[in-house]
Amino acid sequence: MASARSARATRPATAPRPAARPRAVAGGLRASGIRWDRVGRAMLIGMFGVVALLYIAPLLSVWSTRGEAARRRADVVRLEQEHQRLQRRMKALQSPKALEREARRLGMVRPGERAYVVKGLPDN
């Protein structure tokens, strides 16, 4: 203790003792234990999070709509190809020989012709 008293005694009397300074924070002096700069930052991050969540549902909807549109385009291409095939078949069936060939395939005969049924053939 004697050394502490002697250290005080050696200090010149004109040197003022340093005063305790309050800690400065963004927006003013810190008066309480609340760090308002951090609270504001947390609120801002929270708001960005809420806005991001609000954008998720529409983005998912757009994503699924794009997938559905791609599937529909593929269906349209497939149906157009089938339509072209059926139109070619329709044109081919409009000739009299093609009509007769299809009728005979279905088992029909012309008036005056005799139909024969052959039984016992192998089923190759």
C-alpha positions in Angstrom: 0.0 0.0 0.0 2.8 2.3 0.7 3.9 2.1 -2.9 0.4 3.1 -4.2 0.4 6.1 -1.9 3.8 7.1 -3.1 2.7 6.8 -6.8 -0.1 9.1 -6.1 2.1 11.5 -4.3 4.6 11.6 -7.2 1.9 12.7 -9.7 1.9 16.5 -10.3 -1.0 18.3 -8.7 -1.9 20.1 -12.0 -2.5 16.9 -14.0 -6.3 16.3 -14.0 -7.5 12.8 -13.6 -8.9 11.4 -16.8 -12.7 11.4 -16.8 -14.7 8.3 -17.8 -16.2 8.9 -21.2 -19.6 7.4 -22.2 -19.4 5.0 -25.1 -20.6 6.4 -28.4 -22.8 4.3 -30.7 -24.4 5.0 -34.0 -27.1 7.6 -33.6 -26.0 9.0 -30.2 -24.7 8.1 -26.8 -25.4 4.7 -25.3 -27.7 5.3 -22.4 -28.9 1.8 -21.7 -27.9 -1.8 -22.4 -29.8 -1.9 -25.7 -27.6 -1.8 -28.8 -30.0 0.1 -31.1 -27.6 -0.3 -34.1 -27.9 -4.1 -33.8 -31.6 -4.0 -33.3 -32.0 -1.9 -36.5 -29.8 -4.3 -38.4 -31.7 -7.3 -37.1 -35.0 -5.7 -38.1 -33.7 -4.9 -41.6 -32.5 -8.5 -42.0 -35.9 -9.7 -40.8 -37.7 -7.6 -43.3 -35.5 -8.8 -46.1 -36.3 -12.4 -45.0 -40.1 -11.7 -45.0 -39.8 -10.1 -48.5 -37.9 -13.2 -49.7 -40.5 -15.5 -48.3 -43.2 -13.5 -50.1 -41.4 -14.1 -53.4 -41.0 -17.8 -53.0 -44.6 -18.8 -53.8 -44.8 -16.8 -57.0 -41.4 -18.1 -58.1 -42.5 -21.7 -57.5 -45.7 -21.0 -59.5 -43.7 -19.6 -62.4 -41.3 -22.6 -62.3 -44.2 -25.1 -62.4 -46.0 -23.2 -65.1 -42.9 -23.3 -67.3 -42.7 -27.0 -66.8 -46.3 -27.5 -67.7 -45.9 -25.3 -70.8 -43.0 -27.4 -71.9 -45.1 -30.6 -71.5 -48.0 -29.0 -73.4 -45.7 -28.0 -76.3 -44.5 -31.6 -76.5 -48.1 -32.8 -76.6 -48.9 -30.3 -79.4 -45.9 -31.6 -81.4 -46.9 -35.2 -80.9 -50.6 -34.4 -81.8 -49.5 -32.5 -85.0 -47.5 -35.5 -86.1 -50.4 -37.8 -85.5 -52.7 -35.5 -87.4 -50.4 -35.5 -90.4 -50.2 -39.3 -90.3 -54.0 -39.6 -90.2 -54.4 -37.1 -93.0 -51.9 -39.1 -95.2 -53.9 -42.3 -94.3 -57.2 -40.5 -95.2 -55.8 -39.5 -98.6 -54.6 -43.0 -99.2 -58.0 -44.5 -98.3 -59.9 -42.3 -100.7 -58.8 -44.3 -103.8 -61.2 -47.2 -104.8 -58.4 -49.8 -104.6 -57.5 -48.8 -101.0 -61.1 -48.9 -100.0 -61.5 -52.4 -101.4 -58.3 -53.6 -99.7 -59.5 -52.3 -96.3 -62.9 -53.9 -96.8 -61.4 -57.3 -97.7 -59.1 -57.0 -94.6 -62.2 -56.6 -92.5 -63.7 -59.8 -94.2 -66.1 -58.2 -96.6 -66.8 -59.5 -100.2 -68.4 -57.9 -103.3 -71.9 -58.6 -104.1 -72.0 -61.8 -106.2 -68.7 -63.2 -104.9 -68.5 -66.3 -102.7 -66.7 -66.1 -99.4 -64.6 -69.1 -98.3 -63.5 -69.8 -94.8 -60.4 -72.0 -94.4 -60.1 -73.7 -91.1 -57.2 -75.6 -89.5 -54.3 -73.4 -90.6 -51.4 -73.0 -88.3 -51.3 -69.8 -86.3 -47.8 -68.7 -87.4 
